[in-house]
């Protein structure tokens, strides 16, 4: 019978002769053992200090698995000890006492002020329109009046029919105070408007404006926000619970920065505190580079953080939620394909993580829960780690005590409405009382399970600017992102490449030439340089040396290129149905296959349909079919055998705007949402096709069916043929 104690030892209790017991000599001296005789049940419940038949073997290397309830083992041992000593022992009472938590519950507000994120900028885009909209919906469900401040007219949350009142004003302390004075809200939500709202809220708290007007900060306490944002306090708080942050120093002048770098040792990373999208950050290998960086960074913030460089380590993220009663779950864990040194917003991100072993996964999960509880965060929290690929050593990079871009991705990737749940938690509603509005069956205390792979990929528009470096690093340059879903990494990865740029066929080795400098110092086109290198015969070990991308990901990329070569060896008349099906299962588009076999997209499509090679529609049900659930989140895959839904027809299909880019942003999402609402008001069933996780149009309650799919001829026609809608809206 395997059991885990304190997450440090796994015990394997082996039965010998005819009973279950434990050799107490192999246990710590203060342990006792409960013995039950298997033959006749005699001695049941009797405590024995020593029995000769059995032994416990400890295998520290096997310890893995969730440790949330390991404290029950302590209760069990304590119950035995009390029983042995003749003390009163009621296990139910002991368990209740162990989990007793005294929450600080304030009076429910009647009117809530929500701070938006203001104008879109790099690092802060449409994801806060999505999170703010969900927050407003959650408040309305609880019959609470909402007042929104957001000057961005191109957002859904400022549209008629959501917030009770909207102020198109700058999100600055002066203007927010005027609104508070006029509206007299009793509560304020700061975590739904990104860094802009947080910074404004911190200023209002420091100047005692909230106290002056008796406004309660809902959800995460303001001090917890300050503790996670101020790097010096953050490091002290993390160290106090036995966890580690990378060696760092908070400085306020260039001279202090140089002194700190000398102490920590080059190379170092410099970054501004309280900044957005890694603004003012970079790596320095010597004093001169650091001076340049420091002067630049101090123009954005009065505090600069000097960190030890961990370039080349894995970057892993966890999304965690906690309620006011100390219930805590992890919603999603994600892994960056790119190693540390590239901003998360610039990285390709995979959910769930693919290269962590069970031990690493639960080690980081346990730490995430420990940290969110220590900071007293109520609502949603994002925690980022640096993990040494050669060992289990890790550092906590940062904790975001607010909704972020990663939150929007985690919500759409898992089907768990994070912003909606976070708003409910801010009202001190416990997790078990919140129904998962996506599934309609499970509650918010279910940890999502994924039976598919999600890939997030950023989009850059650097070609539109003259003299702009195409290198990517610790400061964000991307203007949008896409999310693809598949039943294999290769399938999801190739879909994502096409979503980012409709002129790309997939992981194409013919777009860029091999350039080792671009592999060492990544640019926005590195993936295509990598494809060319694999095509030219570079080994996985050599590519790992150059890129520090994990061997697992490199082997998957190699699978795609190897199959591309197989396709090039045949033509449209000699390609077999088996080859065609395998290609589709690896994410090759009809156009991509046509390019390899020297044919056309329509010929490949016709060939595919002749051989009945068509995609299957699968649901994101948040619980991987472990629990009955229905959802309207859908995707296409060739790695399946049946559809998860039935097709009834009679709907109107609406095509979304896709990835944000310069010239096409959140305003087109506003158009799509307006279209869906009007169709619904006329009693029409709606189908939305979009792949942008930052949008409101991909929210769970915007349409009757949502396909997270490419907006391409192939994908749209496949969906059209299955759904047989009455019409399609393109504009």
ROLO-218799 format. One record per residue (C-alpha): residue in one letter; x, y, z. Coordinates in steps of 0.05 Angstrom, whole numbers, padded with zeros to 5 digits, always signed. Example, Ala and Ser with C-alpha at 12.3 -4.5 7.8 and 13.67 -1.06 7.14 Angstrom:
<gutis>
A+00246-00090+00156
S+00273-00021+00143
</gutis>
This chain:
<gutis>
X+00000+00000+00000
X+00038+00062-00023
X+00031+00125+00018
X+00066+00192+00019
X+00087+00229+00081
X+00109+00302+00079
X+00126+00296+00005
X+00195+00271+00024
X+00188+00195+00030
X+00147+00142-00004
X+00132+00081+00038
X+00120+00012+00007
X+00086-00032+00059
X+00095-00105+00040
X+00052-00161+00067
X+00087-00223+00092
X+00057-00285+00125
X-00014-00268+00142
X-00021-00196+00167
X-00009-00123+00151
X+00037-00088+00199
X+00101-00048+00201
X+00170-00061+00229
X+00172-00003+00278
X+00248-00008+00283
X+00251+00023+00213
X+00207+00082+00233
X+00225+00145+00273
X+00224+00131+00347
X+00162+00171+00362
X+00118+00132+00312
X+00070+00077+00331
X+00036+00027+00285
X-00036+00005+00277
X-00041-00070+00265
X-00098-00111+00235
X-00095-00186+00230
X-00117-00207+00161
X-00138-00277+00182
X-00190-00264+00236
X-00192-00189+00244
X-00167-00197+00316
X-00126-00141+00347
X-00161-00091+00302
X-00146-00021+00325
X-00093-00045+00374
X-00028-00007+00375
X+00037-00046+00372
X+00106-00017+00380
X+00139-00073+00343
X+00118-00132+00299
X+00170-00177+00267
X+00136-00194+00201
X+00137-00129+00163
X+00182-00072+00142
X+00175-00004+00111
X+00222+00015+00055
X+00235+00089+00041
X+00250+00111-00030
X+00260+00187-00032
X+00272+00185-00107
X+00201+00160-00119
X+00165+00217-00084
X+00118+00252-00131
X+00044+00269-00131
X-00001+00321-00100
X+00014+00334-00026
X-00047+00378-00011
X-00075+00329+00040
X-00010+00302+00068
X-00030+00335+00134
X-00082+00279+00142
X-00024+00231+00153
X-00003+00275+00212
X-00075+00271+00238
X-00072+00195+00231
X-00006+00189+00269
X-00032+00238+00322
X-00096+00197+00330
X-00055+00134+00342
X-00011+00169+00392
X-00071+00196+00430
X-00106+00128+00430
X-00044+00095+00457
X-00039+00146+00513
X-00112+00136+00531
X-00131+00207+00510
X-00199+00225+00479
X-00193+00217+00404
X-00248+00237+00354
X-00217+00237+00285
X-00273+00280+00253
X-00259+00335+00304
X-00184+00330+00293
X-00192+00337+00217
X-00240+00396+00226
X-00190+00430+00272
X-00132+00417+00224
X-00168+00453+00167
X-00199+00508+00209
X-00186+00576+00178
X-00212+00644+00202
X-00226+00685+00140
X-00230+00761+00142
X-00297+00773+00108
X-00319+00844+00097
X-00389+00869+00083
X-00411+00856+00011
X-00408+00921-00029
X-00470+00950-00063
X-00431+00989-00115
X-00362+00970-00144
X-00312+01012-00182
X-00273+00974-00235
X-00209+01005-00263
X-00195+00986-00336
X-00128+00984-00371
X-00135+01046-00414
X-00104+01051-00483
X-00073+00988-00514
X+00003+00983-00511
X+00055+00929-00522
X+00048+00884-00461
X-00023+00905-00446
X-00074+00892-00500
X-00143+00862-00509
X-00136+00811-00453
X-00158+00863-00403
X-00220+00879-00443
X-00236+00805-00436
X-00221+00801-00361
X-00257+00866-00346
X-00319+00843-00385
X-00321+00778-00346
X-00312+00816-00280
X-00372+00861-00297
X-00415+00800-00314
X-00397+00767-00248
X-00417+00830-00209
X-00483+00836-00246
X-00500+00764-00229
X-00491+00782-00156
X-00537+00843-00164
X-00480+00893-00152
X-00477+00960-00188
X-00414+00970-00230
X-00378+01035-00247
X-00323+01028-00299
X-00266+01077-00314
X-00234+01064-00382
X-00218+01115-00436
X-00210+01062-00490
X-00270+01068-00536
X-00251+01007-00577
X-00269+00958-00522
X-00328+00913-00509
X-00330+00929-00434
X-00345+01003-00449
X-00404+00984-00494
X-00476+00995-00474
X-00507+00938-00434
X-00448+00916-00391
X-00427+00965-00336
X-00481+01008-00304
X-00439+01070-00314
X-00377+01083-00356
X-00328+01140-00347
X-00282+01153-00407
X-00228+01184-00364
X-00153+01174-00355
X-00135+01121-00303
X-00095+01167-00259
X-00104+01180-00184
X-00132+01250-00194
X-00188+01229-00242
X-00204+01165-00204
X-00211+01205-00139
X-00262+01251-00174
X-00303+01190-00195
X-00300+01160-00125
X-00323+01227-00097
X-00382+01230-00145
X-00403+01157-00145
X-00386+01136-00073
X-00371+01062-00088
X-00361+01017-00028
X-00312+00971-00064
X-00259+00974-00118
X-00228+00920-00164
X-00156+00935-00183
X-00134+00868-00213
X-00176+00871-00277
X-00139+00929-00311
X-00067+00904-00314
X-00007+00943-00291
X-00041+01010-00305
X-00097+00996-00255
X-00050+00966-00204
X-00002+01025-00204
X-00060+01074-00198
X-00090+01034-00141
X-00024+01032-00103
X-00018+01108-00110
X-00089+01118-00084
X-00076+01072-00025
X-00011+01108-00007
X-00046+01176-00010
X-00102+01147+00034
X-00157+01164-00017
X-00190+01096-00007
X-00190+01106+00068
X-00217+01177+00061
X-00278+01154+00021
X-00285+01087+00058
X-00273+01046-00005
X-00253+00973+00007
X-00202+00940-00041
X-00236+00875-00061
X-00199+00810-00068
X-00124+00812-00060
X-00104+00861-00005
X-00067+00923-00029
X-00007+00905+00014
X+00000+00838-00022
X+00001+00874-00089
X+00057+00920-00063
X+00094+00860-00035
X+00095+00826-00103
X+00111+00889-00143
X+00168+00917-00100
X+00225+00869-00116
X+00263+00880-00051
X+00202+00864-00007
X+00184+00807-00054
X+00253+00774-00046
X+00249+00781+00030
X+00179+00751+00033
X+00198+00692-00012
X+00261+00678+00028
X+00220+00679+00093
X+00183+00615+00072
X+00246+00578+00051
X+00238+00590-00024
X+00289+00623-00069
X+00290+00681-00118
X+00350+00691-00163
X+00406+00731-00129
X+00386+00803-00140
X+00389+00874-00114
X+00341+00933-00118
X+00379+00997-00134
X+00360+01070-00146
X+00421+01097-00181
X+00471+01078-00235
X+00529+01073-00185
X+00488+01027-00140
X+00472+00984-00202
X+00546+00977-00218
X+00563+00959-00146
X+00507+00907-00144
X+00529+00876-00210
X+00600+00870-00183
X+00573+00834-00121
X+00527+00787-00160
X+00575+00775-00217
X+00566+00785-00292
X+00527+00769-00334
X+00467+00803-00302
X+00396+00822-00322
X+00372+00893-00308
X+00298+00909-00306
X+00252+00965-00282
X+00206+00953-00223
X+00131+00967-00232
X+00139+00963-00307
X+00100+00932-00364
X+00122+00880-00414
X+00195+00880-00390
X+00202+00954-00408
X+00272+00979-00396
X+00302+00910-00386
X+00360+00873-00417
X+00424+00833-00405
X+00492+00863-00390
X+00559+00828-00393
X+00602+00886-00368
X+00599+00955-00335
X+00590+00994-00400
X+00530+00953-00422
X+00499+00959-00353
X+00509+01035-00352
X+00472+01041-00418
X+00415+00996-00394
X+00410+01031-00326
X+00403+01101-00356
X+00349+01075-00402
X+00312+01037-00347
X+00312+01096-00298
X+00272+01136-00349
X+00213+01088-00335
X+00220+01074-00261
X+00257+01099-00199
X+00276+01028-00180
X+00320+00981-00219
X+00328+00907-00205
X+00395+00874-00219
X+00386+00798-00225
X+00435+00742-00235
X+00428+00719-00307
X+00395+00650-00313
X+00396+00650-00389
X+00385+00580-00416
X+00342+00554-00358
X+00271+00530-00371
X+00215+00580-00357
X+00151+00550-00327
X+00087+00585-00305
X+00029+00565-00260
X-00039+00598-00255
X-00067+00592-00185
X-00132+00614-00152
X-00146+00621-00077
X-00210+00641-00041
X-00219+00678+00024
X-00226+00612+00061
X-00156+00588+00041
X-00181+00538-00011
X-00129+00537-00067
X-00122+00503-00135
X-00076+00507-00195
X-00115+00520-00258
X-00061+00511-00311
X+00013+00501-00317
X+00050+00526-00379
X+00120+00518-00406
X+00159+00564-00452
X+00191+00531-00513
X+00243+00586-00511
X+00292+00584-00453
X+00296+00639-00400
X+00322+00705-00427
X+00263+00716-00474
X+00202+00751-00445
X+00142+00705-00435
X+00103+00750-00482
X+00156+00738-00536
X+00159+00663-00525
X+00122+00604-00554
X+00084+00575-00495
X+00056+00504-00488
X+00001+00482-00441
X+00005+00435-00405
X+00080+00430-00396
X+00112+00376-00438
X+00183+00366-00411
X+00173+00366-00336
X+00174+00300-00300
X+00122+00283-00247
X+00169+00303-00191
X+00183+00372-00221
X+00110+00385-00237
X+00086+00372-00166
X+00146+00406-00134
X+00130+00471-00171
X+00055+00463-00159
X+00066+00455-00084
X+00110+00517-00084
X+00058+00558-00123
X+00004+00542-00072
X+00052+00556-00014
X+00070+00625-00044
X-00002+00647-00059
X-00023+00629+00012
X+00037+00665+00042
X+00022+00730+00004
X-00052+00725+00023
X-00075+00733-00049
X-00150+00725-00059
X-00168+00713-00131
X-00122+00695-00187
X-00046+00694-00187
X+00008+00679-00238
X+00075+00652-00214
X+00136+00644-00259
X+00196+00598-00247
X+00265+00588-00274
X+00281+00514-00273
X+00351+00486-00283
X+00347+00436-00341
X+00405+00396-00310
X+00375+00388-00240
X+00314+00403-00198
X+00341+00471-00176
X+00292+00527-00187
X+00282+00601-00172
X+00217+00641-00168
X+00223+00696-00220
X+00160+00735-00205
X+00089+00732-00178
X+00034+00773-00212
X-00022+00784-00162
X-00069+00803-00219
X-00100+00778-00283
X-00051+00780-00340
X-00040+00757-00411
X-00023+00688-00384
X-00090+00687-00348
X-00128+00698-00412
X-00088+00643-00445
X-00099+00595-00386
X-00174+00611-00387
X-00182+00595-00460
X-00134+00536-00458
X-00170+00501-00401
X-00242+00526-00408
X-00237+00552-00336
X-00264+00624-00334
X-00209+00654-00291
X-00231+00727-00291
X-00303+00709-00276
X-00282+00664-00218
X-00232+00717-00193
X-00288+00769-00190
X-00332+00721-00149
X-00275+00706-00102
X-00264+00780-00091
X-00334+00780-00060
X-00311+00726-00011
X-00352+00671-00045
X-00317+00604-00032
X-00292+00563-00091
X-00339+00503-00079
X-00400+00550-00083
X-00381+00578-00152
X-00408+00538-00210
X-00362+00531-00270
X-00403+00571-00319
X-00369+00537-00379
X-00387+00466-00361
X-00450+00482-00321
X-00438+00418-00280
X-00372+00423-00243
X-00354+00474-00191
X-00295+00523-00191
X-00256+00479-00142
X-00244+00427-00197
X-00173+00430-00224
X-00177+00427-00301
X-00150+00366-00336
X-00126+00372-00408
X-00130+00315-00458
X-00101+00359-00514
X-00042+00405-00526
X-00046+00482-00531
X+00007+00525-00564
X+00010+00601-00557
X+00052+00639-00607
X+00066+00714-00610
X+00061+00758-00672
X+00110+00813-00687
X+00101+00869-00738
X+00174+00892-00737
X+00178+00896-00813
X+00132+00957-00811
X+00186+00998-00775
X+00252+01022-00803
X+00317+01010-00765
X+00283+00968-00711
X+00324+00908-00687
X+00290+00842-00702
X+00323+00809-00642
X+00277+00787-00587
X+00295+00784-00513
X+00273+00806-00444
X+00233+00866-00468
X+00168+00855-00506
X+00160+00874-00579
X+00102+00829-00600
X+00035+00861-00615
X-00011+00801-00612
X-00015+00726-00600
X-00052+00665-00624
X-00074+00600-00590
X-00079+00533-00626
X-00106+00467-00600
X-00088+00397-00623
X-00082+00325-00600
X-00007+00325-00612
X+00047+00379-00604
X+00064+00376-00678
X-00008+00388-00698
X-00019+00447-00651
X+00050+00478-00667
X+00039+00479-00742
X-00031+00507-00734
X-00003+00564-00692
X+00049+00583-00744
X-00006+00590-00796
X-00050+00630-00749
X+00005+00680-00736
X+00015+00693-00810
X-00035+00670-00863
X+00021+00671-00915
X+00059+00616-00879
X+00042+00543-00893
X+00071+00515-00828
X+00140+00494-00803
X+00170+00510-00871
X+00246+00501-00883
X+00244+00543-00946
X+00227+00611-00915
X+00295+00627-00883
X+00367+00604-00893
X+00410+00573-00839
X+00443+00625-00795
X+00476+00603-00731
X+00477+00675-00704
X+00401+00677-00709
X+00397+00611-00671
X+00443+00637-00615
X+00411+00707-00612
X+00337+00695-00630
X+00298+00739-00677
X+00224+00739-00695
X+00239+00689-00751
X+00281+00640-00710
X+00232+00582-00718
X+00241+00583-00794
X+00317+00586-00787
X+00310+00525-00741
X+00268+00490-00794
X+00321+00504-00847
X+00376+00478-00800
X+00339+00413-00788
X+00327+00406-00863
X+00402+00416-00874
X+00417+00359-00826
X+00436+00395-00761
X+00433+00346-00703
X+00388+00357-00643
X+00449+00361-00597
X+00480+00416-00640
X+00415+00455-00642
X+00409+00449-00566
X+00478+00479-00558
X+00458+00538-00603
X+00387+00551-00578
X+00380+00518-00509
X+00311+00495-00531
X+00295+00429-00496
X+00313+00365-00533
X+00240+00342-00530
X+00216+00402-00570
X+00274+00396-00619
X+00257+00323-00632
X+00184+00342-00646
X+00208+00396-00695
X+00252+00343-00728
X+00192+00297-00736
X+00157+00351-00777
X+00217+00363-00822
X+00230+00288-00832
X+00158+00279-00854
X+00163+00339-00900
X+00222+00304-00934
X+00179+00241-00941
X+00124+00282-00975
X+00175+00313-01023
X+00194+00243-01045
X+00124+00230-01074
X+00075+00266-01120
X-00001+00274-01121
X-00011+00208-01159
X+00036+00166-01115
X+00018+00192-01046
X-00019+00139-01006
X-00080+00150-00962
X-00037+00129-00902
X+00015+00182-00917
X-00039+00234-00926
X-00072+00217-00860
X-00005+00217-00823
X+00012+00285-00852
X-00055+00313-00828
X-00044+00283-00759
X+00022+00320-00756
X-00012+00386-00771
X+00005+00394-00845
X-00046+00437-00882
X-00072+00419-00952
X-00032+00477-00979
X+00031+00453-00944
X+00023+00382-00971
X+00009+00410-01041
X+00074+00451-01037
X+00114+00388-01019
X+00083+00342-01072
X+00082+00396-01127
X+00006+00400-01131
X-00049+00449-01112
X-00090+00458-01048
X-00156+00440-01082
X-00127+00376-01112
X-00102+00354-01043
X-00170+00372-01012
X-00207+00331-01064
X-00159+00272-01054
X-00169+00276-00979
X-00245+00277-00984
X-00243+00218-01032
X-00207+00177-00980
X-00253+00202-00924
X-00196+00237-00888
X-00233+00293-00852
X-00224+00326-00784
X-00263+00309-00721
X-00294+00361-00675
X-00272+00355-00603
X-00294+00393-00540
X-00254+00428-00487
X-00293+00403-00426
X-00243+00424-00371
X-00244+00355-00339
X-00217+00310-00395
X-00281+00268-00395
X-00271+00250-00322
X-00337+00282-00304
X-00401+00294-00344
X-00396+00363-00376
X-00420+00400-00437
X-00386+00460-00467
X-00386+00501-00530
X-00310+00505-00535
X-00291+00465-00597
X-00230+00450-00641
X-00213+00406-00701
X-00164+00348-00700
X-00145+00290-00744
X-00122+00251-00682
X-00191+00225-00666
X-00243+00174-00686
X-00311+00207-00670
X-00343+00275-00663
X-00359+00300-00592
X-00421+00338-00616
X-00480+00331-00663
X-00492+00379-00721
X-00562+00407-00724
X-00554+00463-00776
X-00593+00528-00776
X-00538+00572-00747
X-00504+00635-00771
X-00428+00630-00775
X-00386+00692-00757
X-00312+00697-00773
X-00270+00734-00720
X-00213+00782-00734
X-00157+00735-00715
X-00090+00758-00687
X-00080+00830-00665
X-00032+00867-00710
X-00015+00939-00725
X-00077+00965-00761
X-00124+00910-00736
X-00135+00906-00662
X-00189+00902-00608
X-00237+00947-00648
X-00252+00888-00694
X-00266+00844-00635
X-00317+00897-00613
X-00349+00890-00682
X-00352+00814-00677
X-00383+00816-00607
X-00434+00867-00630
X-00453+00822-00688
X-00461+00761-00643
X-00504+00799-00594
X-00550+00825-00649
X-00558+00755-00679
X-00575+00727-00611
X-00626+00782-00598
X-00660+00761-00663
X-00664+00689-00638
X-00609+00662-00684
X-00560+00608-00663
X-00488+00630-00673
X-00421+00598-00690
X-00357+00638-00678
X-00290+00620-00710
X-00230+00655-00679
X-00163+00637-00650
X-00144+00699-00610
X-00144+00683-00534
X-00143+00757-00516
X-00213+00770-00544
X-00283+00776-00515
X-00311+00742-00577
X-00277+00677-00554
X-00311+00681-00486
X-00354+00622-00465
X-00422+00658-00467
X-00414+00699-00531
X-00437+00646-00581
X-00473+00580-00583
X-00412+00546-00611
X-00340+00571-00611
X-00287+00540-00655
X-00215+00556-00635
X-00191+00546-00706
X-00152+00577-00764
X-00190+00627-00806
X-00166+00595-00870
X-00202+00567-00931
X-00188+00495-00909
X-00211+00501-00836
X-00272+00545-00849
X-00296+00500-00906
X-00287+00438-00862
X-00330+00470-00807
X-00380+00496-00858
X-00389+00427-00889
X-00403+00396-00821
X-00446+00451-00790
X-00485+00470-00853
X-00502+00540-00828
X-00556+00583-00858
X-00506+00638-00872
X-00437+00665-00858
X-00416+00736-00838
X-00346+00758-00860
X-00344+00832-00847
</gutis>
